[in-house]
Amino acid sequence: MPIRSHAPSAPAAGPTAAPATRRRVLAAALAVGAGIALATPLTAGTAVAASTTCLNGTLAFDHNDAEAGTHKPLVTQRARNSNWELWGRRTASGQVERLSSGLTGATDGRFSACHTGTAAPRDVHVRFFSSAGTLWRVVGAGTAKQGDPNWKNETQYTFTTATRNTPAAATDLGTVKVPRAMQQAWKITDTLNQLYSKRGSGSLCWTAHQSSACDPLTVAWRQDGSSGGYWDHPSFPGDTSDGTDWVVLKADDPDSKHLILHEAGHWFQWQLHNKQWPPVRDCNGHSLDKGASAACGWTEGFANAVAAYALGDSRYTFSTGDSYDLLDQRVVGGWGKGDWVEGRVAAALLELWGPNGPDGGNWNRTLKLMNTYVSGDFKQYFTQHRPLAGLSTTGAAKTIINRNTIVY
């Protein structure tokens, strides 16, 4: 079995939990969240009046919010950039077929599933999928091959609205809720918007290495998953095991957006390096507050920083709701020191990228660096590759890493 890149363990003792404080590009629909209208058909040389029918509404899901604390309140959130399809009959005697498709709104989860034809469609419904265009998807809803873990199948989660036999030209479906058994799949799909919106690639793809044929990020999730909480990638040179390069989650892992984004962060780093990965060893049982190895501290620390940066905070929150502020000395004061400790690496990166940091107030220059150089650990990133990318290692930058107990 390969050594996988797992989510971190909580510090064993001491720190107190901080307060809850695919290959195609998305079409223009990603930006506007609109439906795709079909061309109006014509009869032999004679224009026929078009009839447009739309099923409108907002897609939403309930979820337990670990970021709000250990009580994890049930909250409702709108599902952004989620794929939908409109199905129905073009005529009363026609076959049921897909009439149009699109994405829910990028900010509000709204959809307007429309069909334009010579007559109003019949028996229509909207089908939703746990994916965003072809850039990311959540799978695991099907049956795995014999001998494979149960999460290892490429079936997306999907559900449909009630069928409207003769819908009005503008039919308001109101708020459409994801079924309870599937809501985690949509939480994952929605949360990945947070990372995608900050990808800094200059194209619709995840990184600058691609501009049109984009690799998709796949997350496998099952409530009854046989395993979860890791990125399924062979970890070191010579490891010939068959990793899927999917993020694998199970059960209530998705209660934490930080956990989702931490594991997606491993995939993102691999993509930034053009599908290369540092030689990581000795990472089993890693935790926020203790060192396992220099390479482990670097890759896990980067993933922790990805999660916090994407969410706009400085925390790591576990699926239990326990949360640790990586920049709060009252929390991290008793942690291990140096660049083997992932919590220290994550904190240093967040400060370097922060609004008052030396890197211009964002992580874009580090992402560009990572497109060119594959750092084996934080020391190589900081002392060798930052200068090559025109990033400072003195002054404020040195003060930041020293404050986080990293000294070179």
N, C-alpha and C positions, 0 to 999 in steps of 0.2 A: 504493500500500500504506500502511496506517496505521502510525504509529509505535507499537509495542506496549510494554507495561510488562514488561520482561524481568527475569529474575533477575540479580543483580549479578555483575560480574566480580570475580575475585580481585584484590587489590592487585598492581600490575605488578611491584613490586620492594620489597625492604626488610623488611617484617614477616615474622617467622617464624611458621609455623603453630603455633597453640596446641596443647597436648596434647589428645589425643582426650578429652578430658575429656567441591417440585415442587408441586407446588402444594398438596398435602394435607399435613396434619400427621402426624407419627408417632403411631401409636395407643399405647395403654397398653403395648403390647409393647415399646416402646423402653425403658421403665423396667425391665421385668422380663425381657425377652428370651424370652418364652414363646410357645408355639404358640397358634393360635386353634382351639379345639375347635368342631366343627360340632354343631348341635343334634341330639339323638337323635330319629330319625324314629319315628312311631307308625303302627301298622296300624289299620284301621277300628275305632276305639273301644277297642282293646285294647293295653295297654302291652306293649312287646317289650323283653326284656332287652338292654341296651346292651353293645356290645363295643368296647373301646378298644384301639387298637394304636399304639405309639409307636416311632419310630426316634430313638434318642438318641445324642449324641456331642458332640465339640468340633471346631469348624472352626479350622484353623491354616494358616499360610503360611510359607514360607522366604523370606528376603530378605538381601541384602547390606547390612550396617549401616555406612553412611558416618559416622554419629555416633561410631562406635567407633574411627575412625582410617583412615588411607590403605590399610591392609590389608583393610578392609571385610569382616570375618568373616561367614560365612553363619550366620544365627541363625533360630530358629523362634519365631514369635509367634502368639498367638491372635487370631482375626479377630472383633472386637467389632461389635455392631450391624449385622450383615450380613444382607441379606434371604435367606430361604429359602422354598421351597414343597415340600409333600409331594404327590407324584403317584402315582396307581395306579388300580386298578379297585375299585369298591364291591362288585362280585360277580365271580365267576369268568368270566362271560360279558359283563360290562359293558365300556364304553369306558374307556380311560385318560383320567383327568381330574385336575384339581387338587383335592386333598382338604382342604388347610389351608395356612396360610402364617404367617410370623412373622419374628422377628429373633433372631440369636444373642445370647447374653448380653452385657450392657453392660460387664461387667468380665472375664468369663472365656471368651467365645466359645462357650459351650455352647448346644446346641439340643435341643429335645424336640419332634419333628415328629409330631403325633398325629392320629388320625382315630377318631371315635366313630360307630358305626353299628349296624345290626341284625346285621351279620356282619363278620368280620375282612376287611380289604381284601386284594387280591391284587396281585402284580406291582408293588410299591411302590418308590419311590426318592425321594431328596431332591435338589432342584435349588437351587443357590446362585447369587446374583447380586451383581455388583460395585456395590452401592448400599446405602443405609441408609434404610429407609422411602421417603419421597419428598423427603427433605431434601438428600441429596447422592447423586451417582452418578458412576461412571467409565464412559465410552463410548469408542468407537473400534474395536470388534471387528468391525464390518461393513464394507461397501463404500461408499465415498463416491461422490457423483454425479460424472460426468465433468466435469473441469475444476476440481473442488474438491480441496483437500489431502486426503491419504488418511485423516487423523484425523477429518475432518469428517463423521461419521455418528453416529447416536444409538443404536447397538446396544451394549448392556451386555455385559460378559464374563459367561459362565455355564458351569457344568458340573454334572454329576449324579453321584450315588453309584451303585454297582452295584445292579441291581434285585434285590429280595428277593421271591421268588415267593409264599411262604407265611410271612411273618414272625411271630415270636413276639410276644406281647402287649407285651413290653418288649424291644426289640432294640438291643443296644449296638453302635454302629458304631465306637466308639473315637475316635481322632483322625483326622479327615478332612482331608487335605492338598489345598490348592489346586494344580492342575497347574502345573508349572514355568513354562510359557509365559505363564501368566496371573498369576503371583504378584505382580507389580508393581501390577496393578489392585487387588488386595486390600490391598496395603500402603498405597496412596493412600486407599482407603476407610476403612481402620482409622485412619490418621494424622489424618484430618479430625475424628475424635472429639475430638482434643486441642483443636482450635479451638472446636468446637461446645460443649464442656463449659464453656468460659469466655466464651461469647457475651454474657452479661449482658443479655439482651433482656427478661426478665420474662415471656416466653411460649415456646412450643415453636419459634417461628420464629427466624431468625437475628438479626433486629434488632427494635427496638421499633416500627418502622413497620408491622409485620404481626403479626397475632395468630392467624389461622386459615388463610388462604390463603397459604402460605409459598412464596417463591421458592426453587427448588432451586439448589444449587451443582453445576455440571457440570464435570468434568475429563475432557478427552480425552487418552488415552494410547495409543500404539502403540510396540512395540519398534522397528519400522521407520518410525517417524513421519517425515514430510517436514520437520517443524520442531517446535520445542518449547522450553520454558523461558520461557514468557510468559503473560500474561493477554491474551486476544484482544479488546481494546476500543479503539475510536478514541480517540486521546489528546488531541485539542485541538479547541476550537470551530471548526466549519466543516468538520471531517473527516467526509465522508459515506460512507466505506468501510464495508463490511458486516461489522462485528465480531460475533462470536457471544456475547461476554461469557463465554466458557468459559475455564478454565485449560487451557493446552495443554502437555503434557509428552511426551517421547519417550525411547526407549531406557532408559538407566540413570539418568535424572533422578531417579526416585523412590528411588534409593539414599539420598538425603538427605531426611530429614523436614523439615529447615529449608527446603529448596528447595520442597517441596510446600506448606508453610504460608506461605512468602513469597508465592508466586503466589496462593494462596487469600486471603492478606491484602489483595491489591489488590481482589479481588472483594468482600471484607468491607467495606473502606473505602467502596467505591461503594454498597453496600447501606446502610451507616450513614448516608451522605449522601442516602438515598432516591433512589438511581440518578442522582446528580449526581457529577461528577468535576472536580477542579481543572484549570485550563488548563495542562497539562504540555507543555513544549517542551524541546528540547535534552537529551534523555535517552538518546540512542543511545550505546552504549559506556560507560554509567555503571559505576562500580566502588565498592567499599566505601570506599576511601581517598581518592578524588578527587572534586571537585565538578563537576557538569555544569550545573546551574541550581538556583535556590532551590526551584522546584516539584518538580524531580526529587529533590532531597535530601529533601524532605518526604515525597513519596509512596513512594519507595523505602526511606527510613529507617523510615517507619511499617510497611511490609511486613516489613522485617528485624526490627523490634521485635515484631510480631505472632508471627513464627515463634519467636523466643526466649521470649517470654512464654508462649505456648501450651505450649512444651516445658519451661518452668521453668528456663531457663538464660540465659546472656548471650552466646551464641555465634551465629555464622553458619557453617554447615557446607556445603561444596560437595559435589556428587555424587562427586567424587574422594576425599572423606574429608578434604581440607584444611579446617582449622577455625580461625577467628579469634575470640578472646574480645574482644568490643567494649568491655569494661570494664577490660581489662588494659593498663595504660599501657606495659608492655614491648612489647606488640603494636602499639598504636595511636599510640605517641609520635611516629612520623615521618609520620603521615598528614596530609592536608590539614586546614585549620582552617575552622571556621564552619559555618553551616547549609546550605551547598550540598553538604556532604559527608554522604552517607547514613549512614555508620558513626557519625558524631558525633551526628546526629539520633536514630538508633536507641538509642545509649547514653544520651542524655539522657532519652528517653522511658522506658527501662527503669528508670533511677534514680528518675524521678518516680513511677512506678508501684510501685516496690520496697517491700519490707517496712519499710524505714526512710525511705521517701520521704514527701513532703508530701501525697500524694493519697489517703491512707487505706490504703495497702498493696495497691492493685489498680488496674486500669485502668478501672473501671466509670464513674467520673465523666468521664473522657475520652470514653468511648463515648457517654455521654449528651450531652456537648458536641457530638460529631460528628453526632448525630441532628438537631441544631438548626442548626449552623453548618458551612459548607463553607470550611475554611481553604485559602487559596491556597498557603501555604507555612508553614514552622515558625514564622517570625516572627509571622505573623498569628495562628496558633494560640496562641502563647505570650503575646504582648503585648496582643491584642485579645479573643480568644475565651475564654481562660482566666478573665480577670476577670469576664466576663459569665456564666460558668458557676460562679462562686464558687470558682475555683481560684487558688491563690497564684502570684504572679510575683516575690515578694521572698523574703528570708530563705533558707531551705533550697532553694527552687525556683530562685532566682537562682544560688546557689552551684553547684547541679548543672549548669545549662547552661553556666556559666562554666568549670567543671572540664572540660567537654567542648568547650571552645574556642569556644563560642557566646556572643557578647557583644552586648547591646542597651542 
